[in-house]
Amino acid sequence: MGEKNDAFCTFMEKEDVFADFINGTVFGGRREVAPEELETVPGIYHAKKRNGRKGGTRGRYRDVAKKRFREGTCCVLTVENQSELHYAMPARCMEYDALEYAGQLRKRRIRHKREKDLKGSAQFLSGLTPEEKLDPVVTLVFYHGKKKWEASRDLHGMLNFEGENEMFRKYTANYWMNLYTLEDLKEEQFTTGLRDVIAMMKRSEDKEAMKAYCRENENRFQEMEEETYDVISVMINHKKMDEYKEKNRTEGGKVNMCRAFDEMMADSKRDGIRIGEKRGERRGEKRGEKNGERKFAALAGRLMKDSRTADLERAVNSEAFRRKLYREYGVG
C-alpha cells in the first residue's frame, strides 16, 4: 500500500479525524457525523476461491471502515486511500461493497436460523423477513497522488460498449465511485489536524507555499499534535522530519512545527548551496581539463614543427617542464 497510504490510514483510524473527513468531503464542512457516533469495524472480507479443486478463502481488506449509529440506524462508512492511479478502482470498490452486503446477509441468516423465526419459503430462501433492511454502505476513495486522475470513475467507464454492445448499455447496472482528489478538497472545511495535513499535502511541491501556510497558522503549528506532525512528515516526504521533531518538542507531548519547518528550510538551502558548489566545481574541472588539453595540443604542435621530439616526450611526463615550455612559446 505504500508508506504514505499506511500513514494516512493510521491517522484516519481516529474517530474525530474520520468524522472530519466525511464531513469535509461528503457534506462540504457541515458537522453531520460526530466522532462519538462511530465504531471501528474490521474491514476484512473473505471471498471463496474457485480455482479448480482448490478451496479456501481469499482476503479483501478495507483501508478504514467504521459504523455510524444514530437513533436506531446504522450506516457503514469506509475510506480507500490511493496514492497511485488505479484503473480498476470502480470494480474494486463494488466488490468491497458487495462483500459487505453479503456479510450482512450471512449474519442475518445465522441469527434467524438460531432463533427459528422465518416463515414461508420466500423468507427461508432469502434469509430475511419482508420488513428487514440491510445497513447502507458508503465507500469514499481519496486519491492524493501527483498525477491527475485519468482512470474511470464508474463501472461503465471500464466496460466495452462499442459496436453491438451499445444496445445493452442501459440494461447494464452501473456503479458510481465516490472519488475525491486532493485538488477537490478545501482545507478550511476541516476542523481537526486533518485541515493542516490536507493543506500541507496540497503545497508539498512548493516549500515557499508551505512556509507561508505555516506562518499564517502559527498558533496551531507552534503546538501541533504529534500524530498530525508525523503524518505531515510522511506526506511531504522529507527525510529529516523525525530529527527535527525531537529537537522541537513542547509541553504536553506536542511539537513546534514552525521551528521544525524553519530548520528544514535552512537545511534545504544549505544542501542546495552545497549541490551548486559541487556542480560548479565539476564544471570548473571539466573546463580546466579542456583548456589544458588545448594548451598542450598547441605546445605539441609547436615542438613538432621545431623538431623537438625529445622535449615533447619530456613534457608529457613533467608538469614543471611543460610550464617552462608554455612560457617559452607564449602558450596560455
Disulfide bonds with the S-S distance in Angstrom:
none
